[in-house]
Amino acid sequence: MLQEIECDDLVSLVGIYAANWRSLSSSSIFLQLLPKLQYLFLRPGNDERNALQNARSHYDTSNNLFASFLSTDMSYSCALWKTEAEKKSGEKEESLEEAQLRKVHNIIDKASIRKEHHILDIGGGWAFLAIEAVKRTGCRVTVITLSVEQKSLGEQRVKDAGLEDQIEILLCDYRQTPLPEGGYDRIVSVEMLEHVGKGFMDGYFATINRLLNPTSGIMVIQGITAINQIHENPVQMDNFLDRYIFPGGYLPSVHRLLDAINVGSKGELEVQTVQSIGPHYVKTLRSWREKFLKNWMPIREEFESSRKGKMSEAEVEAWRRRWIYYFSYCEAAFRAGVIGDNVVVARRRPSADEAKGVLF
């Protein structure tokens, strides 16, 4: 960020190490970056006070900033792209908006949402999933967030869609979520898992278990994970993303994630499916980085106007590089397969009545 080193292709540079992390991780501080990916998005210690501070340090930066690199739906998580096998001959390249819509539909479909259901969306961002769920099914959604900026814009988007009677956005920690009579029929959460914290994983799913309908509830979460070898070799030191982008959390392995669901729910939630979508994040992150660079001048203008007093060119450039490094480091990690993204469905009890296309 301080312009001491120049690199034309940061993704490839980090990728070299990501592909050889086991043999290189003990050499230098720089090369120890990726073995610490279990600390990539936040560090442990996410009690209610720290969770609020950590979330707002990133998400309350500026709605305009996020709009400058996200798709128009403001979906800040891995998109779900068509595979080569799914594309028709001569079909044009799909947009980020199309891929994000497919991701949201994937969550809605896996949750088997119906009109009569009351949905809880934990960490629901700018309410894209909530709006789409109501449009598709006619359900009712409660969204919780810790970001004042997200709540403000999310409520405006809900109002613009004419769905104020069916979507409510609450500014609260997941541990303080109000419990409706009978619990929530469905609980969904897209990439909030990374912000839970290592010491709070079991408690997180205990909270979900308490909030979920005790007889027919279904939980669908999409979350970033680390491979077992990285997860089982924690190193206690800051890395770039800990310090500058996402202060405070933890990436579980898939094994630890599934164990936390079982332990937290006291065995009352049965994992039904695990869908791996990590490779889709490579293209998503690249799209964000390219759009950020394309829109750099208006981003810069807003950044400078938000800071009191004149900023030096070096300070502005350091802030720009901070975001480019963030997109690039993450893209390289997903490309190398050392971290992944998984959609997990768990329910009270698998129901044969909901099996599609199965003859009895």
N, C-alpha and C positions, 0 to 999 in steps of 0.2 A: 504493500500500500504506500510505502514511503519512496517508491520509485528507485530503490536501490538495485533491484533486479528487474530486467525486462524479459518477457516470454511471450512469443507470438501464439503459442498453443498450450495454455495452462492445463486444459483437459488431458491432453496427451502426456504432459509432464507428470501430472499426478497419477495418471493411468499406469505409467511405467512402474511406479512404486506399488500401486494397488495390485498389480499382477504378480508382484514379487515380495509382498509385504512380510511373509514369514521369514525370509532370509535376510531382509534388510532392516527389519523393525528395531533392531538393537543398536544401530550404528549412530545416528545423529538425532538431534531434537526434531529437525525438519522431517526426517524419514520416519519418525515415530507418529506422524499425524494420523494415518489411517488405522493403526492398531487401537487408537483411542476412539473409534467411531461409536462405541457404546456410550460415549459422552457427547455425541455429535450435536444433538439438538437441545439438550438441557442437562444440567448436572443434578445429582440427588439433592434433596432438601426442599422439595416442593410442597411445603405445608401451605395453608391457605394464604398467608401473608406473602410468602415468596412466590407462590404461583401467580398471584395477582401482579406483583412487580415484574416478574419475568415475562408474562404474557404482554403486558402493556409496553414493555421496553421495545418489543418488536412490532406488535400488531397495531399499536396506537401511533406509529410513526406518521402515517398520512394515508388516507384512503386514495388520494390522487396518485401517490407513489405506487401503490399496489395496482391501481388501474392502469398504470403506464406499462406494466409488463405482463399482467394476467390477461386472460380472455375476458370478453365483455360480461360474462356471468360472474366474474370475481371468484372463481373456484381456485383456491390456493392449495392444491393437492394433486397427486398423480392422476393424469388423464388415462383413459383407456382407449388405445388406438386400434384400428383395424389391423389384423395381421395380413401378411401377404396372401395367405390362403383364403381370407375373407374378402379380399378386394376382387372386384369384377374386372375383366379385361378392359383396359382403356379408361378405367375410373380415375378421376382427378384426385390429387392429393387432398386428404381431408384437412379441415381446419382444426385449430386447437379447441374452438368452441364445440365442434361436433364431437371431438374425443372426450371433452369434459362432460357433455351431455350423456354420452354413452356410460361414462363412469357413474354418474348419478343414477341413471336408470338401472345400472347393475346393482347398486345398493338397494334401491326401491324394490326391485324384483326379488332379490334375495331375502328381503324382509317380509315379503308376502303382505304388503300393506293393503288394507281395505278401507272403504269409506267410513266405517264406524270406528276405526281405530284412532287412538290418541298417541301420537309419536313424540318421543323426546330425542332431540338432536343435541348431543353434548359437543360443545365447541363448534357451533354451527356456522361460524364465519359470517358472511354477508347474506346468509339465508337462501342461497341458490338451491340447495337440496330441499329445504322446506317448501319453497315455492313450487318446485317441480313436483314434489310428492303430492301436494294439494291439487295441483292442476291435473295430475294423472289419476288420482284416486278419490279426491274429495275428502280426505282425512283431515284431522286437526293436528297441529304441530306446536310444541313448545321448544324453543331454541334457547340454549344458555351459552353465554360468552362472558369472558372477563374483559373484553375490549370495548371501551366507550365508543371508539371510532366505528368499530364493526356494528355495534348495536344501532348507532345513529343511521348509518347508511343502509343497514339491513332493514330497519323499520321503514325507511323511505322506499326501498325496493318493494317491500310487502305492500305498502300503500299504493304504489304505482300499479301493482298487479291486481289491486282490488281485493286483497285477501286478509285484511285486518281482522275479520271475524274468525278466521281459522288459524292464524299464525300469531303467536306471542313470543317476543324476544325478551329474555330476562338477563339482567346483569348480575350473575352470581356464580360462585364456585360450585362445581358438581356436587360437592359434599353438602351443600345447602339447598339443593334442588327441592322444591316443594313436591310432596307426594300426593297425587290425586287418589280419590277412592278407587280401589281395585288396581292401582298401579298403572304404569304406561303399558300399552299393548305391544309397542315396539320401541326399542332404544337403538339409535344409530349414532355413530361417531366416526368422522373421517379425519384421520391423521391428527387427532388430539392426543393419542396414546404416547407420543414422544415427549409430551409435556407433563406426564404423570409423575415421573421420578422413580428411581430404583426402589426406594424404601416404601413406596405407596402403591405398588402394583396390585398386591392382594387386596388392599383396602379399596382401590378403585373398582375392582370387580365385585367386591362386597357391596359397595354402594349401588352399582348397577343391579345386582341381584335383589337388593331391597326395594328399588324403584320399579322393577319390572313386574308385570302381571304374574301372579304366582302359579297360574295354571296353564296359560297359553302364550306367555310372552316369548318374543324372539329378539335377540341382540345381533346387530351386524356392525362390526368395526373394521375400518381400514387403517392399518398402521405400519410404520416403518420399523424394520427389524435388522439386527446384525447377525452375521453368520456365527455359528457356535464357537469357532476358534477365536474370533475377536471378542465375543461376549465373555468367554471364560478366561481371558487374559487382560483384565482391566489395568489401566495405568493411571495413577493419580496425578494428572497434570492438565493444565488448560491446553486447548488447541484453538485455532483461529475462530471456528464457529462458536465454541463455548464463550469466548471472550467478546466477540464483536457482533454476532448475529442472534444466537439463541442461548442466552445465559440460563442455565439451571436444570436439565433433564437427562434422558437415558433412553437407549435403544435396547429393548430386550431381544433375545433370540426367540425364534418361533417356539422352541421347547419351553422357555421360561414364560412366554406369553400364554401358552395353553395351560401350563401349570398354574399360573396366576388366576386364570378363569376358573379352574377347578377348585383351587384353594379358597379364593375369594367368595365363590358362590356356595362353598361347602358341598360341592358335588351336585348342586341343584340345577346347573346349566350343563347341557350336553352339547359338545362341539359337533356340528353337523358337517361343515365343509371348511376348507382352507384353500383360498385361491391366491396363487402367487402372480403379482403383476409388476414386480420390480423393474423388469426391462423396459416397461412403458415409461418409466420416469426419465430415462435418458433423453427421449425426444421431448418430453414435457419441459425439462430443465433447459434444454437447448433452445426451445421456443421462447421461454421466459428471458433467457440471456440475450437472444437476438432482438427481442422486442424492447428490452431495456436499452440496449445500445442504439436502436433506431430512434427511440424517444428521449435520448439523453439530454438534448438541449432544453425541452420543457421541464424535464425532471430536475435539471441543474437550476433552472430559474426558480422553481418552487423551493428547492433545498436552500438556496441562498437567501430567498425572501423570508424563510422560516427561522433563520438564524439572525439574531440581533447583532448588528455591527458588520463590517466588511470582513469577508473571509479571504484568506490567501488562496492562490491557485493551487498550492500544494495540499491544503486542507480539502478543497473541493475534489481534487484528483484522488486523494486517499479515500474519500467516501465513495466515489465512483468505483474504485478498484475493490473496495470491500464487498460490494454487491456482485461484481464480476467474479471475484474469487469464490464467493458463496455458491453461485450457480455452477461454476466450473468444478470445484471440489466435489460437490454432490453428484454432478453428472459423471465424473470419473469413477466415483465409488460405486454407483449403480451400474455403470458400464462394466466394471471389473467383477461385479457380483458379490462384493464383500458386504454390502447391505442390500436389503430387499424391501418389498412392500407387499403386504398380505391382507386379503379380505377374509375375515373369520365370521362364520355364522354359528351361533349357539342358541339353543332353545330349551324350554323346560323339558320337553319330551318329544322326540321325533314322532310325527303323526302320519300314519299310513293314508289317512283321508286326503292329505295334501300332495301325495305323490302324483306327478303328472305323467300320463301315458302308460301307467303300469296297470296291467290287468290282474284282477284278483279272482 
